[in-house]
Each structure stands twice: as structure tokens, then as C-alpha cells.
Amino acid sequence: QVKLVETGGESVQSGGSLRLSCTVSEYTSDSYCMAWLRKPPGQVPRRPEGVAAIDSDGIAQYALSVKGRFTISQDSAKNTIYLQMNSLEPEDTAMYYCAADLLRSDYDPLYFESWQYWGQGTQVTVSS
């Protein structure tokens, strides 16, 4: 059974940095796309926002709201992807989720919601 486990969420001051990790187990495909999505606090339902994505070819994508501040990376040997978040702002406060699916051409990972696998989320809180 595929399992995604996120860690690294904390409460930080505005301008601070955090690194989130997502470790994947039992995922055997060599062709994949993985993403970080976030869901800010507030009214539900609210679609999660795609923050960054990376695929098995190493191609990374970023939402405009985080470009230049966040960096997604992967360590295949550790089956882990990371999200380095710098210059954090209160608007980055959210539950951050890791998601995974096969790499296909029929979806844009920053706008895709029907990921096959999701983690349980890790909370990031940025105070001003």
C-alpha cells in the first residue's frame, strides 16, 4: 500500500524558513509526478492550491505565489521529496499536503486535484 508521510511543518515568524519532507513508501512506478499542495484555513470546501511539483524527469514547476521563494527537490535514494520554503509570509499559512500520481500528459500538476495518493498533511503557520 502506497503511503506518503509529510513532516517539517511548524510555526515560524514572517521572513523565516522551513523545509518540508515527504517520504513515499511502496510506490514502484519509475514514471511519476509529485506535488506539494496547500489548503489555507477558512471556509470549507476550498480547493487545495498547487504550490510546486516535480516529476521523474526532474522537471519542477511552481505557483506564481511561491516562485523564487520555494524550491522543490527530490532524493530518489531516500524516496523523499522536499519543499524548501524561504521568506515565509503569513499568507503561506496552510496545511501542506504531498501528493503523487503517474506522470501523464493529461493534467497540469499545479491545478490537478484528483491525485491518486495523498499524505495526511503537515501544518505550517507563519505569524507576522
Backbone as CSV, one residue per row, in Angstrom:
resi,resn,N_x,N_y,N_z,CA_x,CA_y,CA_z,C_x,C_y,C_z
1,GLN,0.849,-1.193,0.000,0.000,0.000,0.000,0.885,1.244,0.000
2,VAL,0.646,2.118,-0.966,1.441,3.345,-1.066,1.113,4.267,0.099
3,LYS,2.159,4.802,0.672,1.970,5.700,1.814,2.874,6.917,1.649
4,LEU,2.309,8.105,1.873,3.062,9.349,1.837,3.004,9.968,3.227
5,VAL,4.150,10.332,3.765,4.211,10.907,5.100,4.968,12.228,5.040
6,GLU,4.257,13.298,5.402,4.875,14.626,5.417,5.365,14.954,6.820
7,THR,6.460,15.654,6.892,6.973,16.173,8.151,7.560,17.559,7.900
8,GLY,7.794,18.275,8.981,8.509,19.541,8.899,7.675,20.779,9.153
9,GLY,6.365,20.634,9.240,5.535,21.801,9.489,5.723,22.332,10.901
10,GLU,5.775,23.677,11.005,5.973,24.321,12.303,5.351,25.708,12.278
11,SER,5.427,26.362,13.403,5.059,27.775,13.486,6.338,28.596,13.418
12,VAL,6.370,29.573,12.499,7.553,30.414,12.334,7.131,31.866,12.189
13,GLN,8.098,32.740,12.346,7.862,34.160,12.150,7.964,34.491,10.663
14,SER,7.281,35.552,10.290,7.376,36.044,8.921,8.841,36.301,8.546
15,GLY,9.214,35.884,7.344,10.599,36.005,6.909,11.435,34.780,7.182
16,GLY,10.902,33.862,7.947,11.631,32.656,8.293,11.587,31.604,7.204
17,SER,12.210,30.469,7.497,12.319,29.370,6.542,11.909,28.061,7.182
18,LEU,11.433,27.159,6.352,11.116,25.803,6.773,11.427,24.861,5.624
19,ARG,11.711,23.613,5.943,11.833,22.579,4.922,10.868,21.449,5.248
20,LEU,9.964,21.206,4.320,9.032,20.095,4.451,9.603,18.876,3.728
21,SER,9.307,17.713,4.281,9.724,16.461,3.658,8.508,15.581,3.438
22,CYS,8.552,14.805,2.374,7.507,13.826,2.089,8.193,12.527,1.686
23,THR,8.052,11.535,2.528,8.658,10.235,2.254,7.597,9.294,1.724
24,VAL,7.938,8.616,0.624,6.998,7.737,-0.059,7.428,6.294,0.129
25,SER,6.480,5.448,0.426,6.790,4.025,0.547,5.878,3.229,-0.368
26,GLU,6.391,2.132,-0.879,5.650,1.168,-1.689,5.209,1.702,-3.042
27,TYR,5.806,2.795,-3.511,5.455,3.304,-4.834,6.500,2.796,-5.803
28,THR,6.079,1.994,-6.788,7.050,1.277,-7.610,7.225,1.841,-9.012
29,SER,6.386,2.777,-9.432,6.498,3.276,-10.796,7.722,4.171,-10.946
30,ASP,8.406,4.046,-12.075,9.555,4.898,-12.367,9.135,6.197,-13.047
31,SER,7.874,6.293,-13.398,7.367,7.487,-14.059,6.289,8.080,-13.167
32,TYR,6.600,9.204,-12.535,5.699,9.745,-11.533,5.744,11.267,-11.546
33,CYS,4.748,11.817,-10.945,4.723,13.242,-10.660,4.315,13.392,-9.198
34,MET,5.002,14.261,-8.502,4.671,14.514,-7.105,4.539,16.011,-6.899
35,ALA,3.683,16.365,-5.992,3.401,17.779,-5.795,3.182,18.097,-4.337
36,TRP,3.398,19.356,-4.033,3.001,19.916,-2.750,1.786,20.805,-3.013
37,LEU,0.742,20.597,-2.247,-0.461,21.424,-2.317,-0.718,21.973,-0.921
38,ARG,-1.462,23.042,-0.845,-1.769,23.591,0.468,-3.216,24.038,0.523
39,LYS,-3.727,23.978,1.726,-5.108,24.369,1.975,-5.110,25.345,3.131
40,PRO,-5.320,26.639,2.829,-5.307,27.643,3.904,-6.504,27.451,4.823
41,PRO,-6.434,28.007,6.020,-7.585,27.935,6.928,-8.720,28.790,6.385
42,GLY,-9.934,28.458,6.793,-11.060,29.245,6.344,-12.234,28.375,5.994
43,GLN,-13.130,28.957,5.208,-14.349,28.243,4.849,-14.046,26.995,4.064
44,VAL,-14.818,25.960,4.340,-14.735,24.744,3.549,-16.012,24.608,2.740
45,PRO,-16.081,23.953,1.620,-14.918,23.383,0.941,-14.086,24.454,0.236
46,ARG,-12.805,24.211,0.120,-11.914,25.117,-0.585,-10.852,24.264,-1.252
47,ARG,-10.722,24.422,-2.546,-9.805,23.545,-3.244,-8.380,23.796,-2.797
48,PRO,-7.585,22.739,-2.691,-6.178,22.931,-2.344,-5.453,23.636,-3.490
49,GLU,-4.476,24.418,-3.124,-3.696,25.173,-4.104,-2.414,24.423,-4.413
50,GLY,-2.176,24.159,-5.670,-0.921,23.545,-6.068,0.205,24.535,-5.858
51,VAL,1.232,24.141,-5.131,2.332,25.023,-4.784,3.550,24.743,-5.654
52,ALA,3.919,23.472,-5.746,5.091,23.082,-6.529,4.948,21.619,-6.906
53,ALA,5.555,21.249,-8.005,5.511,19.872,-8.460,6.841,19.499,-9.088
54,ILE,7.139,18.206,-9.040,8.343,17.706,-9.662,8.038,16.324,-10.213
55,ASP,8.634,15.979,-11.359,8.339,14.680,-11.923,9.600,13.817,-11.996
56,SER,9.416,12.608,-12.501,10.516,11.646,-12.537,11.612,12.057,-13.510
57,ASP,11.336,13.033,-14.378,12.370,13.590,-15.256,13.100,14.761,-14.600
58,GLY,12.684,15.103,-13.382,13.331,16.192,-12.655,12.822,17.578,-13.001
59,ILE,11.742,17.633,-13.756,11.189,18.933,-14.142,10.333,19.465,-13.004
60,ALA,10.618,20.694,-12.592,9.910,21.324,-11.475,9.037,22.461,-11.981
61,GLN,7.924,22.653,-11.291,7.018,23.758,-11.599,6.626,24.426,-10.292
62,TYR,6.320,25.727,-10.368,5.962,26.472,-9.175,4.768,27.375,-9.446
63,ALA,3.947,27.537,-8.424,2.901,28.540,-8.487,3.556,29.919,-8.432
64,LEU,2.932,30.894,-9.085,3.498,32.239,-9.111,3.651,32.810,-7.707
65,SER,2.761,32.412,-6.813,2.764,32.967,-5.456,3.997,32.545,-4.651
66,VAL,4.687,31.489,-5.091,5.839,30.994,-4.319,7.126,30.990,-5.128
67,LYS,7.030,31.287,-6.416,8.210,31.236,-7.273,9.271,32.191,-6.758
68,GLY,10.489,31.692,-6.651,11.584,32.499,-6.134,11.769,32.380,-4.640
69,ARG,10.766,31.840,-3.956,10.863,31.662,-2.501,10.911,30.194,-2.104
70,PHE,10.208,29.353,-2.848,10.131,27.926,-2.533,10.928,27.130,-3.565
71,THR,11.501,26.027,-3.119,12.226,25.133,-4.017,11.816,23.696,-3.724
72,ILE,11.392,22.984,-4.762,11.057,21.577,-4.619,12.238,20.761,-5.124
73,SER,12.522,19.675,-4.430,13.615,18.804,-4.841,13.282,17.377,-4.450
74,GLN,14.083,16.442,-4.933,13.834,15.045,-4.614,15.138,14.309,-4.389
75,ASP,15.063,13.337,-3.523,16.177,12.427,-3.282,15.641,11.033,-3.548
76,SER,15.920,10.523,-4.740,15.364,9.231,-5.132,15.857,8.097,-4.239
77,ALA,17.084,8.215,-3.779,17.637,7.153,-2.923,16.877,7.052,-1.604
78,LYS,16.320,8.182,-1.166,15.571,8.192,0.099,14.072,8.179,-0.127
79,ASN,13.647,8.102,-1.411,12.214,8.136,-1.735,11.525,9.327,-1.078
80,THR,12.182,10.457,-1.157,11.694,11.639,-0.447,11.724,12.866,-1.356
81,ILE,10.693,13.678,-1.258,10.732,14.987,-1.894,10.704,16.040,-0.795
82,TYR,11.234,17.195,-1.125,11.358,18.268,-0.154,10.729,19.539,-0.715
83,LEU,10.333,20.407,0.198,9.908,21.747,-0.174,10.637,22.708,0.752
84,GLN,11.647,23.371,0.219,12.359,24.390,0.971,11.597,25.694,0.814
85,MET,11.175,26.252,1.925,10.359,27.458,1.908,11.123,28.577,2.602
86,ASN,11.448,29.616,1.851,12.157,30.769,2.390,11.276,32.002,2.321
87,SER,11.662,33.026,3.054,10.917,34.295,3.059,9.426,34.054,3.272
88,LEU,9.121,33.259,4.266,7.722,32.900,4.521,6.907,34.122,4.913
89,GLU,5.671,34.108,4.463,4.727,35.189,4.715,3.498,34.630,5.421
90,PRO,2.770,35.464,6.152,1.545,34.964,6.799,0.584,34.298,5.815
91,GLU,0.605,34.750,4.560,-0.281,34.164,3.545,0.098,32.736,3.192
92,ASP,1.285,32.289,3.620,1.699,30.903,3.387,1.137,29.953,4.440
93,THR,0.476,30.495,5.440,-0.126,29.653,6.473,-1.154,28.729,5.863
94,ALA,-0.975,27.428,6.081,-1.859,26.430,5.478,-1.477,25.044,5.967
95,MET,-2.346,24.093,5.686,-1.989,22.683,5.801,-1.357,22.305,4.468
96,TYR,-0.170,21.766,4.519,0.560,21.383,3.309,0.469,19.877,3.118
97,TYR,0.083,19.489,1.903,-0.084,18.086,1.569,0.886,17.701,0.453
98,CYS,1.336,16.476,0.524,2.125,15.868,-0.530,1.199,14.937,-1.309
99,ALA,1.347,14.907,-2.622,0.507,14.044,-3.443,1.344,13.420,-4.549
100,ALA,0.879,12.272,-5.034,1.626,11.554,-6.063,0.679,10.884,-7.047
101,ASP,1.157,10.742,-8.268,0.391,10.057,-9.309,1.359,9.691,-10.428
102,LEU,0.873,8.908,-11.365,1.670,8.594,-12.538,1.906,9.861,-13.353
103,LEU,3.047,9.925,-14.002,3.329,11.045,-14.884,2.539,10.854,-16.168
104,ARG,1.655,11.767,-16.456,0.836,11.716,-17.673,0.758,13.114,-18.247
105,SER,0.325,13.177,-19.486,0.237,14.477,-20.153,-1.140,15.100,-20.061
106,ASP,-2.068,14.426,-19.379,-3.458,14.913,-19.396,-3.818,15.760,-18.178
107,TYR,-2.823,16.158,-17.394,-3.144,17.052,-16.291,-1.968,17.994,-16.020
108,ASP,-2.322,19.161,-15.509,-1.325,20.139,-15.082,-1.176,19.963,-13.581
109,PRO,-0.021,19.565,-13.096,0.106,19.229,-11.677,-0.196,20.392,-10.731
110,LEU,-0.078,21.609,-11.168,-0.371,22.731,-10.272,-1.871,22.986,-10.144
111,TYR,-2.662,22.387,-11.030,-4.116,22.590,-10.984,-4.869,21.286,-10.802
112,PHE,-4.144,20.189,-10.676,-4.753,18.866,-10.564,-5.201,18.633,-9.138
113,GLU,-6.366,18.062,-8.958,-6.891,17.778,-7.618,-7.090,16.292,-7.375
114,SER,-7.201,15.496,-8.433,-7.551,14.080,-8.265,-6.317,13.194,-8.188
115,TRP,-5.358,13.597,-7.354,-4.151,12.801,-7.178,-4.517,11.424,-6.636
116,GLN,-3.782,10.414,-7.090,-4.076,9.053,-6.668,-3.697,8.841,-5.199
117,TYR,-2.612,9.463,-4.788,-2.133,9.261,-3.422,-1.900,10.609,-2.738
118,TRP,-2.292,10.669,-1.481,-2.148,11.879,-0.668,-1.505,11.523,0.668
119,GLY,-0.766,12.474,1.217,-0.321,12.343,2.587,-1.362,12.924,3.529
120,GLN,-1.053,12.870,4.809,-2.007,13.322,5.827,-1.910,14.823,6.091
121,GLY,-0.845,15.455,5.610,-0.687,16.896,5.759,0.202,17.272,6.928
122,THR,0.814,18.432,6.811,1.615,18.993,7.895,1.327,20.488,7.952
123,GLN,1.101,21.010,9.151,0.650,22.386,9.320,1.818,23.360,9.340
124,VAL,1.698,24.391,8.532,2.660,25.498,8.531,1.918,26.757,8.951
125,THR,2.416,27.405,9.981,1.802,28.637,10.468,2.867,29.723,10.490
126,VAL,2.586,30.835,9.799,3.526,31.944,9.720,2.884,33.154,10.391
127,SER,3.521,33.662,11.416,2.976,34.795,12.137,3.744,36.061,11.763
128,SER,3.020,37.185,11.795,3.633,38.464,11.411,4.320,39.129,12.595
